[in-house]
Amino acid sequence: MANTIIIHLSNEDPIVGEVDELPTADDTIIALTNPRRRDGKDVQYLAADIIKVIWPIAQISFIEVMPSEDEERIIGFVRE
């Protein structure tokens, strides 16, 4: 199952994409499938037909993991 993540590169706009497995402490690279900006537009410095990009972990400030559809159904907004 692919996880949707947002990677924050140093001095760049955040990039959204999918990974098969979340990176571990031993990883030195991250392979991101379907890279795009948060608004869904293409990343300006990547070719238009790119489907997978590999970045070194050293260039990434931090990674956000988006909730899956199953998690959203279990934990939803509750108003009392």
C-alpha positions as CSV (number, residue, x, y, z in Angstrom):
1,M,0.0,0.0,0.0
2,A,1.4,3.4,-1.0
3,N,1.7,6.2,1.5
4,T,1.1,9.8,0.4
5,I,3.8,12.1,1.8
6,I,4.9,15.7,1.6
7,I,8.6,16.2,1.5
8,H,10.1,19.6,2.5
9,L,13.3,20.2,0.6
10,S,15.8,22.7,1.7
11,N,15.0,26.1,0.1
12,E,12.3,24.7,-2.1
13,D,8.5,24.4,-2.2
14,P,7.1,21.2,-0.6
15,I,6.4,18.3,-3.0
16,V,3.7,15.7,-2.6
17,G,4.0,12.1,-3.8
18,E,3.6,8.4,-3.0
19,V,6.1,6.0,-1.6
20,D,5.8,2.2,-1.2
21,E,7.4,2.2,2.2
22,L,8.3,5.0,4.6
23,P,12.0,5.7,4.9
24,T,13.9,4.2,7.8
25,A,16.8,5.6,9.8
26,D,19.3,3.7,7.6
27,D,18.0,5.0,4.3
28,T,20.1,7.5,2.4
29,I,17.6,8.2,-0.5
30,I,13.9,8.4,-1.0
31,A,12.0,7.4,-4.2
32,L,8.9,9.5,-4.7
33,T,6.3,8.4,-7.3
34,N,4.0,10.9,-9.0
35,P,5.8,14.1,-7.7
36,R,3.6,17.2,-7.8
37,R,3.2,20.4,-5.9
38,R,0.6,20.7,-3.1
39,D,-1.9,22.3,-5.5
40,G,-1.5,19.3,-7.9
41,K,0.5,21.2,-10.6
42,D,3.8,19.9,-12.0
43,V,7.0,20.7,-10.3
44,Q,8.6,23.4,-12.5
45,Y,12.2,22.0,-12.4
46,L,11.1,18.4,-13.4
47,A,10.3,17.2,-16.9
48,A,6.6,16.9,-17.5
49,D,6.6,13.1,-18.1
50,I,8.5,12.1,-14.9
51,I,6.8,9.5,-12.8
52,K,9.5,8.7,-10.2
53,V,12.2,10.9,-8.6
54,I,14.9,9.9,-6.2
55,W,16.2,12.4,-3.7
56,P,19.0,12.1,-1.1
57,I,17.6,12.3,2.4
58,A,20.3,14.9,3.2
59,Q,18.4,17.5,1.1
60,I,15.1,16.9,2.9
61,S,14.3,19.0,6.0
62,F,11.3,16.9,7.1
63,I,8.6,14.6,5.8
64,E,4.9,14.7,6.5
65,V,2.8,11.5,6.2
66,M,-0.7,12.1,5.1
67,P,-3.5,9.9,6.6
68,S,-4.8,7.1,4.5
69,E,-8.5,6.8,3.6
70,D,-9.0,4.1,6.2
71,E,-7.5,6.3,8.9
72,E,-9.8,9.2,7.9
73,R,-12.9,7.0,8.2
74,I,-11.8,5.8,11.7
75,I,-10.7,9.2,13.1
76,G,-12.9,11.9,11.8
77,F,-14.0,15.3,12.9
78,V,-16.3,15.2,16.0
79,R,-18.4,18.1,17.1
80,E,-20.3,18.0,20.3
